[in-house]
């Protein structure tokens, strides 16, 4: 779940499912690269607290490029207003 989904702080721009999907894509890429999720908790409350407040860390035992790390940092921005976006029309050009 994206940080904005587990916090009591309201985003002045409102909640965006598309922006939350960018977060989910970051979690998925992280899991593919490191075989684990970026945030973990022993229960739901601890997990939500970690998603909201814990810094993103990269395992030292898996070697990945700085470009991948930068991509993951971008996708997993805590502030939804700082995450990258993708316009629907640009997707049509890819397909």
Jmol script that loads the backbone (N, CA, C; Angstrom):
load data "model"
ATOM      1  N   UNK A   1       0.853  -1.181   0.000  1.00  0.00           N
ATOM      2  CA  UNK A   1       0.000   0.000   0.000  1.00  0.00           C
ATOM      3  C   UNK A   1       0.893   1.235   0.000  1.00  0.00           C
ATOM      4  N   UNK A   2       0.490   2.219  -0.750  1.00  0.00           N
ATOM      5  CA  UNK A   2       1.240   3.466  -0.821  1.00  0.00           C
ATOM      6  C   UNK A   2       1.127   4.228   0.501  1.00  0.00           C
ATOM      7  N   UNK A   3       2.130   5.044   0.832  1.00  0.00           N
ATOM      8  CA  UNK A   3       2.096   5.777   2.098  1.00  0.00           C
ATOM      9  C   UNK A   3       0.838   6.618   2.278  1.00  0.00           C
ATOM     10  N   UNK A   4       0.355   7.197   1.207  1.00  0.00           N
ATOM     11  CA  UNK A   4      -0.844   8.033   1.323  1.00  0.00           C
ATOM     12  C   UNK A   4      -2.090   7.209   1.634  1.00  0.00           C
ATOM     13  N   UNK A   5      -1.989   5.897   1.485  1.00  0.00           N
ATOM     14  CA  UNK A   5      -3.110   5.006   1.805  1.00  0.00           C
ATOM     15  C   UNK A   5      -3.132   4.618   3.276  1.00  0.00           C
ATOM     16  N   UNK A   6      -2.012   4.775   3.953  1.00  0.00           N
ATOM     17  CA  UNK A   6      -1.914   4.299   5.334  1.00  0.00           C
ATOM     18  C   UNK A   6      -1.700   5.422   6.341  1.00  0.00           C
ATOM     19  N   UNK A   7      -1.795   6.651   5.922  1.00  0.00           N
ATOM     20  CA  UNK A   7      -1.562   7.785   6.805  1.00  0.00           C
ATOM     21  C   UNK A   7      -2.862   8.511   7.115  1.00  0.00           C
ATOM     22  N   UNK A   8      -2.849   9.222   8.216  1.00  0.00           N
ATOM     23  CA  UNK A   8      -4.001  10.061   8.560  1.00  0.00           C
ATOM     24  C   UNK A   8      -3.838  11.469   8.000  1.00  0.00           C
ATOM     25  N   UNK A   9      -2.648  11.773   7.479  1.00  0.00           N
ATOM     26  CA  UNK A   9      -2.401  13.090   6.885  1.00  0.00           C
ATOM     27  C   UNK A   9      -3.019  13.137   5.491  1.00  0.00           C
ATOM     28  N   UNK A  10      -3.846  14.118   5.263  1.00  0.00           N
ATOM     29  CA  UNK A  10      -4.500  14.266   3.973  1.00  0.00           C
ATOM     30  C   UNK A  10      -3.586  14.995   2.992  1.00  0.00           C
ATOM     31  N   UNK A  11      -3.543  14.509   1.767  1.00  0.00           N
ATOM     32  CA  UNK A  11      -2.827  15.189   0.699  1.00  0.00           C
ATOM     33  C   UNK A  11      -3.733  16.295   0.176  1.00  0.00           C
ATOM     34  N   UNK A  12      -3.263  17.543   0.133  1.00  0.00           N
ATOM     35  CA  UNK A  12      -4.110  18.635  -0.364  1.00  0.00           C
ATOM     36  C   UNK A  12      -4.627  18.417  -1.785  1.00  0.00           C
ATOM     37  N   UNK A  13      -3.893  17.630  -2.577  1.00  0.00           N
ATOM     38  CA  UNK A  13      -4.324  17.347  -3.952  1.00  0.00           C
ATOM     39  C   UNK A  13      -5.273  16.156  -4.023  1.00  0.00           C
ATOM     40  N   UNK A  14      -5.540  15.523  -2.870  1.00  0.00           N
ATOM     41  CA  UNK A  14      -6.427  14.369  -2.854  1.00  0.00           C
ATOM     42  C   UNK A  14      -5.681  13.078  -3.146  1.00  0.00           C
ATOM     43  N   UNK A  15      -6.418  11.982  -3.091  1.00  0.00           N
ATOM     44  CA  UNK A  15      -5.853  10.658  -3.341  1.00  0.00           C
ATOM     45  C   UNK A  15      -5.950  10.334  -4.818  1.00  0.00           C
ATOM     46  N   UNK A  16      -4.891   9.789  -5.375  1.00  0.00           N
ATOM     47  CA  UNK A  16      -4.875   9.385  -6.783  1.00  0.00           C
ATOM     48  C   UNK A  16      -4.506   7.913  -6.885  1.00  0.00           C
ATOM     49  N   UNK A  17      -5.415   7.127  -7.420  1.00  0.00           N
ATOM     50  CA  UNK A  17      -5.127   5.716  -7.648  1.00  0.00           C
ATOM     51  C   UNK A  17      -3.997   5.518  -8.631  1.00  0.00           C
ATOM     52  N   UNK A  18      -3.891   6.399  -9.620  1.00  0.00           N
ATOM     53  CA  UNK A  18      -2.811   6.283 -10.609  1.00  0.00           C
ATOM     54  C   UNK A  18      -1.454   6.494  -9.955  1.00  0.00           C
ATOM     55  N   UNK A  19      -1.375   7.459  -9.057  1.00  0.00           N
ATOM     56  CA  UNK A  19      -0.109   7.722  -8.370  1.00  0.00           C
ATOM     57  C   UNK A  19       0.219   6.576  -7.417  1.00  0.00           C
ATOM     58  N   UNK A  20      -0.799   6.022  -6.772  1.00  0.00           N
ATOM     59  CA  UNK A  20      -0.592   4.857  -5.907  1.00  0.00           C
ATOM     60  C   UNK A  20      -0.122   3.660  -6.731  1.00  0.00           C
ATOM     61  N   UNK A  21      -0.581   3.547  -7.967  1.00  0.00           N
ATOM     62  CA  UNK A  21      -0.130   2.466  -8.849  1.00  0.00           C
ATOM     63  C   UNK A  21       1.352   2.598  -9.189  1.00  0.00           C
ATOM     64  N   UNK A  22       1.839   3.835  -9.291  1.00  0.00           N
ATOM     65  CA  UNK A  22       3.272   4.053  -9.523  1.00  0.00           C
ATOM     66  C   UNK A  22       4.063   3.495  -8.338  1.00  0.00           C
ATOM     67  N   UNK A  23       3.564   3.738  -7.117  1.00  0.00           N
ATOM     68  CA  UNK A  23       4.189   3.173  -5.908  1.00  0.00           C
ATOM     69  C   UNK A  23       4.200   1.639  -6.006  1.00  0.00           C
ATOM     70  N   UNK A  24       3.062   1.064  -6.365  1.00  0.00           N
ATOM     71  CA  UNK A  24       2.948  -0.394  -6.458  1.00  0.00           C
ATOM     72  C   UNK A  24       3.923  -0.951  -7.487  1.00  0.00           C
ATOM     73  N   UNK A  25       4.120  -0.230  -8.582  1.00  0.00           N
ATOM     74  CA  UNK A  25       5.084  -0.657  -9.586  1.00  0.00           C
ATOM     75  C   UNK A  25       6.489  -0.653  -8.989  1.00  0.00           C
ATOM     76  N   UNK A  26       6.796   0.352  -8.174  1.00  0.00           N
ATOM     77  CA  UNK A  26       8.092   0.406  -7.504  1.00  0.00           C
ATOM     78  C   UNK A  26       8.294  -0.764  -6.561  1.00  0.00           C
ATOM     79  N   UNK A  27       7.253  -1.111  -5.804  1.00  0.00           N
ATOM     80  CA  UNK A  27       7.331  -2.262  -4.899  1.00  0.00           C
ATOM     81  C   UNK A  27       7.564  -3.538  -5.705  1.00  0.00           C
ATOM     82  N   UNK A  28       6.872  -3.670  -6.821  1.00  0.00           N
ATOM     83  CA  UNK A  28       7.022  -4.850  -7.673  1.00  0.00           C
ATOM     84  C   UNK A  28       8.436  -4.949  -8.245  1.00  0.00           C
ATOM     85  N   UNK A  29       8.965  -3.852  -8.776  1.00  0.00           N
ATOM     86  CA  UNK A  29      10.329  -3.855  -9.312  1.00  0.00           C
ATOM     87  C   UNK A  29      11.339  -4.188  -8.218  1.00  0.00           C
ATOM     88  N   UNK A  30      11.125  -3.608  -7.024  1.00  0.00           N
ATOM     89  CA  UNK A  30      12.012  -3.885  -5.892  1.00  0.00           C
ATOM     90  C   UNK A  30      12.000  -5.375  -5.574  1.00  0.00           C
ATOM     91  N   UNK A  31      10.812  -5.956  -5.530  1.00  0.00           N
ATOM     92  CA  UNK A  31      10.677  -7.382  -5.219  1.00  0.00           C
ATOM     93  C   UNK A  31      11.351  -8.246  -6.288  1.00  0.00           C
ATOM     94  N   UNK A  32      11.221  -7.874  -7.548  1.00  0.00           N
ATOM     95  CA  UNK A  32      11.897  -8.611  -8.619  1.00  0.00           C
ATOM     96  C   UNK A  32      13.414  -8.550  -8.461  1.00  0.00           C
ATOM     97  N   UNK A  33      13.929  -7.383  -8.082  1.00  0.00           N
ATOM     98  CA  UNK A  33      15.376  -7.197  -8.001  1.00  0.00           C
ATOM     99  C   UNK A  33      15.990  -7.834  -6.753  1.00  0.00           C
ATOM    100  N   UNK A  34      15.257  -7.774  -5.627  1.00  0.00           N
ATOM    101  CA  UNK A  34      15.855  -8.178  -4.349  1.00  0.00           C
ATOM    102  C   UNK A  34      15.174  -9.381  -3.688  1.00  0.00           C
ATOM    103  N   UNK A  35      14.148  -9.909  -4.315  1.00  0.00           N
ATOM    104  CA  UNK A  35      13.432 -11.088  -3.795  1.00  0.00           C
ATOM    105  C   UNK A  35      12.819 -10.856  -2.411  1.00  0.00           C
ATOM    106  N   UNK A  36      12.482  -9.615  -2.125  1.00  0.00           N
ATOM    107  CA  UNK A  36      11.774  -9.263  -0.896  1.00  0.00           C
ATOM    108  C   UNK A  36      11.125  -7.902  -1.093  1.00  0.00           C
ATOM    109  N   UNK A  37      10.199  -7.572  -0.236  1.00  0.00           N
ATOM    110  CA  UNK A  37       9.519  -6.284  -0.346  1.00  0.00           C
ATOM    111  C   UNK A  37      10.345  -5.209   0.351  1.00  0.00           C
ATOM    112  N   UNK A  38      10.167  -3.947  -0.042  1.00  0.00           N
ATOM    113  CA  UNK A  38      11.002  -2.887   0.528  1.00  0.00           C
ATOM    114  C   UNK A  38      10.668  -2.537   1.982  1.00  0.00           C
ATOM    115  N   UNK A  39       9.451  -2.822   2.416  1.00  0.00           N
ATOM    116  CA  UNK A  39       9.051  -2.495   3.782  1.00  0.00           C
ATOM    117  C   UNK A  39       8.345  -3.705   4.381  1.00  0.00           C
ATOM    118  N   UNK A  40       8.636  -3.964   5.643  1.00  0.00           N
ATOM    119  CA  UNK A  40       8.091  -5.136   6.308  1.00  0.00           C
ATOM    120  C   UNK A  40       7.710  -4.758   7.728  1.00  0.00           C
ATOM    121  N   UNK A  41       6.706  -5.437   8.249  1.00  0.00           N
ATOM    122  CA  UNK A  41       6.316  -5.275   9.642  1.00  0.00           C
ATOM    123  C   UNK A  41       5.794  -6.588  10.183  1.00  0.00           C
ATOM    124  N   UNK A  42       5.908  -6.776  11.487  1.00  0.00           N
ATOM    125  CA  UNK A  42       5.441  -8.024  12.093  1.00  0.00           C
ATOM    126  C   UNK A  42       3.921  -8.087  12.165  1.00  0.00           C
ATOM    127  N   UNK A  43       3.263  -6.940  12.022  1.00  0.00           N
ATOM    128  CA  UNK A  43       1.802  -6.887  11.933  1.00  0.00           C
ATOM    129  C   UNK A  43       1.431  -5.689  11.055  1.00  0.00           C
ATOM    130  N   UNK A  44       0.152  -5.545  10.785  1.00  0.00           N
ATOM    131  CA  UNK A  44      -0.296  -4.499   9.862  1.00  0.00           C
ATOM    132  C   UNK A  44       0.076  -3.103  10.355  1.00  0.00           C
ATOM    133  N   UNK A  45      -0.069  -2.849  11.633  1.00  0.00           N
ATOM    134  CA  UNK A  45       0.247  -1.518  12.156  1.00  0.00           C
ATOM    135  C   UNK A  45       1.724  -1.178  11.997  1.00  0.00           C
ATOM    136  N   UNK A  46       2.585  -2.150  12.295  1.00  0.00           N
ATOM    137  CA  UNK A  46       4.022  -1.914  12.127  1.00  0.00           C
ATOM    138  C   UNK A  46       4.369  -1.744  10.653  1.00  0.00           C
ATOM    139  N   UNK A  47       3.750  -2.531   9.786  1.00  0.00           N
ATOM    140  CA  UNK A  47       3.981  -2.394   8.347  1.00  0.00           C
ATOM    141  C   UNK A  47       3.576  -1.007   7.867  1.00  0.00           C
ATOM    142  N   UNK A  48       2.398  -0.541   8.258  1.00  0.00           N
ATOM    143  CA  UNK A  48       1.933   0.781   7.833  1.00  0.00           C
ATOM    144  C   UNK A  48       2.869   1.876   8.345  1.00  0.00           C
ATOM    145  N   UNK A  49       3.330   1.746   9.584  1.00  0.00           N
ATOM    146  CA  UNK A  49       4.269   2.716  10.152  1.00  0.00           C
ATOM    147  C   UNK A  49       5.568   2.725   9.343  1.00  0.00           C
ATOM    148  N   UNK A  50       6.060   1.542   8.983  1.00  0.00           N
ATOM    149  CA  UNK A  50       7.296   1.457   8.205  1.00  0.00           C
ATOM    150  C   UNK A  50       7.120   2.009   6.800  1.00  0.00           C
ATOM    151  N   UNK A  51       6.009   1.735   6.173  1.00  0.00           N
ATOM    152  CA  UNK A  51       5.748   2.284   4.837  1.00  0.00           C
ATOM    153  C   UNK A  51       5.768   3.802   4.888  1.00  0.00           C
ATOM    154  N   UNK A  52       5.169   4.343   5.916  1.00  0.00           N
ATOM    155  CA  UNK A  52       5.053   5.802   6.021  1.00  0.00           C
ATOM    156  C   UNK A  52       6.365   6.478   6.427  1.00  0.00           C
ATOM    157  N   UNK A  53       7.173   5.830   7.273  1.00  0.00           N
ATOM    158  CA  UNK A  53       8.304   6.536   7.882  1.00  0.00           C
ATOM    159  C   UNK A  53       9.690   5.962   7.627  1.00  0.00           C
ATOM    160  N   UNK A  54       9.804   4.693   7.310  1.00  0.00           N
ATOM    161  CA  UNK A  54      11.124   4.080   7.153  1.00  0.00           C
ATOM    162  C   UNK A  54      11.764   4.501   5.836  1.00  0.00           C
ATOM    163  N   UNK A  55      13.055   4.764   5.888  1.00  0.00           N
ATOM    164  CA  UNK A  55      13.801   5.101   4.677  1.00  0.00           C
ATOM    165  C   UNK A  55      13.955   3.868   3.797  1.00  0.00           C
ATOM    166  N   UNK A  56      13.963   4.077   2.507  1.00  0.00           N
ATOM    167  CA  UNK A  56      14.190   2.994   1.562  1.00  0.00           C
ATOM    168  C   UNK A  56      15.650   2.561   1.643  1.00  0.00           C
ATOM    169  N   UNK A  57      15.861   1.267   1.803  1.00  0.00           N
ATOM    170  CA  UNK A  57      17.218   0.721   1.869  1.00  0.00           C
ATOM    171  C   UNK A  57      17.362  -0.369   0.819  1.00  0.00           C
ATOM    172  N   UNK A  58      18.599  -0.571   0.390  1.00  0.00           N
ATOM    173  CA  UNK A  58      18.896  -1.607  -0.593  1.00  0.00           C
ATOM    174  C   UNK A  58      19.791  -2.660   0.040  1.00  0.00           C
ATOM    175  N   UNK A  59      19.447  -3.928  -0.133  1.00  0.00           N
ATOM    176  CA  UNK A  59      20.301  -4.994   0.413  1.00  0.00           C
ATOM    177  C   UNK A  59      21.702  -4.900  -0.173  1.00  0.00           C
ATOM    178  N   UNK A  60      22.689  -5.098   0.670  1.00  0.00           N
ATOM    179  CA  UNK A  60      24.079  -5.005   0.216  1.00  0.00           C
ATOM    180  C   UNK A  60      24.551  -6.270  -0.483  1.00  0.00           C
ATOM    181  N   UNK A  61      23.824  -7.376  -0.303  1.00  0.00           N
ATOM    182  CA  UNK A  61      24.276  -8.646  -0.877  1.00  0.00           C
ATOM    183  C   UNK A  61      23.804  -8.859  -2.311  1.00  0.00           C
ATOM    184  N   UNK A  62      23.039  -7.909  -2.860  1.00  0.00           N
ATOM    185  CA  UNK A  62      22.586  -7.997  -4.246  1.00  0.00           C
ATOM    186  C   UNK A  62      23.131  -6.784  -4.990  1.00  0.00           C
ATOM    187  N   UNK A  63      23.857  -7.042  -6.061  1.00  0.00           N
ATOM    188  CA  UNK A  63      24.455  -5.956  -6.832  1.00  0.00           C
ATOM    189  C   UNK A  63      23.486  -5.539  -7.940  1.00  0.00           C
ATOM    190  N   UNK A  64      23.082  -4.274  -7.910  1.00  0.00           N
ATOM    191  CA  UNK A  64      22.249  -3.705  -8.971  1.00  0.00           C
ATOM    192  C   UNK A  64      22.847  -2.362  -9.367  1.00  0.00           C
ATOM    193  N   UNK A  65      22.467  -1.893 -10.523  1.00  0.00           N
ATOM    194  CA  UNK A  65      23.022  -0.638 -11.029  1.00  0.00           C
ATOM    195  C   UNK A  65      22.485   0.561 -10.249  1.00  0.00           C
ATOM    196  N   UNK A  66      23.243   1.633 -10.303  1.00  0.00           N
ATOM    197  CA  UNK A  66      22.794   2.887  -9.696  1.00  0.00           C
ATOM    198  C   UNK A  66      21.534   3.401 -10.398  1.00  0.00           C
ATOM    199  N   UNK A  67      21.422   3.120 -11.703  1.00  0.00           N
ATOM    200  CA  UNK A  67      20.223   3.536 -12.436  1.00  0.00           C
ATOM    201  C   UNK A  67      18.974   2.865 -11.881  1.00  0.00           C
ATOM    202  N   UNK A  68      19.066   1.574 -11.560  1.00  0.00           N
ATOM    203  CA  UNK A  68      17.913   0.888 -10.979  1.00  0.00           C
ATOM    204  C   UNK A  68      17.600   1.452  -9.603  1.00  0.00           C
ATOM    205  N   UNK A  69      18.616   1.700  -8.811  1.00  0.00           N
ATOM    206  CA  UNK A  69      18.389   2.288  -7.495  1.00  0.00           C
ATOM    207  C   UNK A  69      17.703   3.650  -7.616  1.00  0.00           C
ATOM    208  N   UNK A  70      18.146   4.457  -8.563  1.00  0.00           N
ATOM    209  CA  UNK A  70      17.528   5.775  -8.768  1.00  0.00           C
ATOM    210  C   UNK A  70      16.077   5.641  -9.215  1.00  0.00           C
ATOM    211  N   UNK A  71      15.807   4.684 -10.092  1.00  0.00           N
ATOM    212  CA  UNK A  71      14.433   4.444 -10.529  1.00  0.00           C
ATOM    213  C   UNK A  71      13.561   4.055  -9.335  1.00  0.00           C
ATOM    214  N   UNK A  72      14.050   3.138  -8.520  1.00  0.00           N
ATOM    215  CA  UNK A  72      13.286   2.697  -7.349  1.00  0.00           C
ATOM    216  C   UNK A  72      13.070   3.837  -6.365  1.00  0.00           C
ATOM    217  N   UNK A  73      14.084   4.653  -6.151  1.00  0.00           N
ATOM    218  CA  UNK A  73      13.919   5.822  -5.264  1.00  0.00           C
ATOM    219  C   UNK A  73      12.844   6.758  -5.797  1.00  0.00           C
ATOM    220  N   UNK A  74      12.792   6.909  -7.098  1.00  0.00           N
ATOM    221  CA  UNK A  74      11.802   7.778  -7.724  1.00  0.00           C
ATOM    222  C   UNK A  74      10.391   7.204  -7.581  1.00  0.00           C
ATOM    223  N   UNK A  75      10.235   5.923  -7.902  1.00  0.00           N
ATOM    224  CA  UNK A  75       8.916   5.284  -7.835  1.00  0.00           C
ATOM    225  C   UNK A  75       8.414   5.169  -6.406  1.00  0.00           C
ATOM    226  N   UNK A  76       9.331   5.025  -5.451  1.00  0.00           N
ATOM    227  CA  UNK A  76       8.951   4.822  -4.050  1.00  0.00           C
ATOM    228  C   UNK A  76       9.099   6.093  -3.219  1.00  0.00           C
ATOM    229  N   UNK A  77       8.858   7.226  -3.845  1.00  0.00           N
ATOM    230  CA  UNK A  77       8.817   8.497  -3.120  1.00  0.00           C
ATOM    231  C   UNK A  77       7.673   8.464  -2.122  1.00  0.00           C
ATOM    232  N   UNK A  78       7.938   8.852  -0.885  1.00  0.00           N
ATOM    233  CA  UNK A  78       6.883   8.890   0.137  1.00  0.00           C
ATOM    234  C   UNK A  78       5.811   9.916  -0.224  1.00  0.00           C
ATOM    235  N   UNK A  79       6.249  11.051  -0.737  1.00  0.00           N
ATOM    236  CA  UNK A  79       5.311  12.115  -1.123  1.00  0.00           C
ATOM    237  C   UNK A  79       4.776  11.799  -2.520  1.00  0.00           C
ATOM    238  N   UNK A  80       3.471  11.542  -2.634  1.00  0.00           N
ATOM    239  CA  UNK A  80       2.921  11.184  -3.944  1.00  0.00           C
ATOM    240  C   UNK A  80       3.096  12.278  -4.997  1.00  0.00           C
ATOM    241  N   UNK A  81       3.248  13.517  -4.556  1.00  0.00           N
ATOM    242  CA  UNK A  81       3.429  14.621  -5.504  1.00  0.00           C
ATOM    243  C   UNK A  81       4.813  14.608  -6.141  1.00  0.00           C
ATOM    244  N   UNK A  82       5.734  13.828  -5.588  1.00  0.00           N
ATOM    245  CA  UNK A  82       7.094  13.764  -6.120  1.00  0.00           C
ATOM    246  C   UNK A  82       7.354  12.516  -6.959  1.00  0.00           C
ATOM    247  N   UNK A  83       6.369  11.641  -7.076  1.00  0.00           N
ATOM    248  CA  UNK A  83       6.534  10.444  -7.902  1.00  0.00           C
ATOM    249  C   UNK A  83       6.386  10.786  -9.377  1.00  0.00           C
ATOM    250  N   UNK A  84       7.050  10.011 -10.233  1.00  0.00           N
ATOM    251  CA  UNK A  84       6.882  10.246 -11.670  1.00  0.00           C
ATOM    252  C   UNK A  84       5.461   9.900 -12.110  1.00  0.00           C
ATOM    253  N   UNK A  85       5.073  10.470 -13.217  1.00  0.00           N
ATOM    254  CA  UNK A  85       3.753  10.184 -13.775  1.00  0.00           C
ATOM    255  C   UNK A  85       3.924   9.642 -15.183  1.00  0.00           C
ATOM    256  N   UNK A  86       2.866   9.061 -15.683  1.00  0.00           N
ATOM    257  CA  UNK A  86       2.861   8.544 -17.039  1.00  0.00           C
ATOM    258  C   UNK A  86       1.509   8.874 -17.639  1.00  0.00           C
ATOM    259  N   UNK A  87       1.520   9.605 -18.676  1.00  0.00           N
ATOM    260  CA  UNK A  87       0.279   9.992 -19.329  1.00  0.00           C
ATOM    261  C   UNK A  87      -0.285   8.828 -20.143  1.00  0.00           C
ATOM    262  N   UNK A  88      -1.586   8.669 -20.104  1.00  0.00           N
ATOM    263  CA  UNK A  88      -2.249   7.584 -20.826  1.00  0.00           C
ATOM    264  C   UNK A  88      -1.939   7.647 -22.317  1.00  0.00           C
ATOM    265  N   UNK A  89      -1.926   8.838 -22.888  1.00  0.00           N
ATOM    266  CA  UNK A  89      -1.667   8.977 -24.328  1.00  0.00           C
ATOM    267  C   UNK A  89      -0.287   8.473 -24.710  1.00  0.00           C
ATOM    268  N   UNK A  90       0.674   8.628 -23.816  1.00  0.00           N
ATOM    269  CA  UNK A  90       2.020   8.125 -24.139  1.00  0.00           C
ATOM    270  C   UNK A  90       2.045   6.607 -24.138  1.00  0.00           C
ATOM    271  N   UNK A  91       1.167   5.977 -23.370  1.00  0.00           N
ATOM    272  CA  UNK A  91       1.069   4.527 -23.399  1.00  0.00           C
ATOM    273  C   UNK A  91       0.554   4.038 -24.748  1.00  0.00           C
ATOM    274  N   UNK A  92      -0.356   4.783 -25.327  1.00  0.00           N
ATOM    275  CA  UNK A  92      -0.906   4.388 -26.623  1.00  0.00           C
ATOM    276  C   UNK A  92       0.172   4.374 -27.690  1.00  0.00           C
ATOM    277  N   UNK A  93       1.164   5.257 -27.576  1.00  0.00           N
ATOM    278  CA  UNK A  93       2.252   5.293 -28.550  1.00  0.00           C
ATOM    279  C   UNK A  93       3.163   4.076 -28.400  1.00  0.00           C
ATOM    280  N   UNK A  94       3.231   3.520 -27.201  1.00  0.00           N
ATOM    281  CA  UNK A  94       4.076   2.349 -26.961  1.00  0.00           C
ATOM    282  C   UNK A  94       3.429   1.102 -27.528  1.00  0.00           C
ATOM    283  N   UNK A  95       2.115   1.008 -27.397  1.00  0.00           N
ATOM    284  CA  UNK A  95       1.387  -0.193 -27.812  1.00  0.00           C
ATOM    285  C   UNK A  95       1.334  -0.299 -29.264  1.00  0.00           C
TER     286      UNK A  95
END
end "model"
wireframe off; spacefill off
backbone 0.3
color backbone group
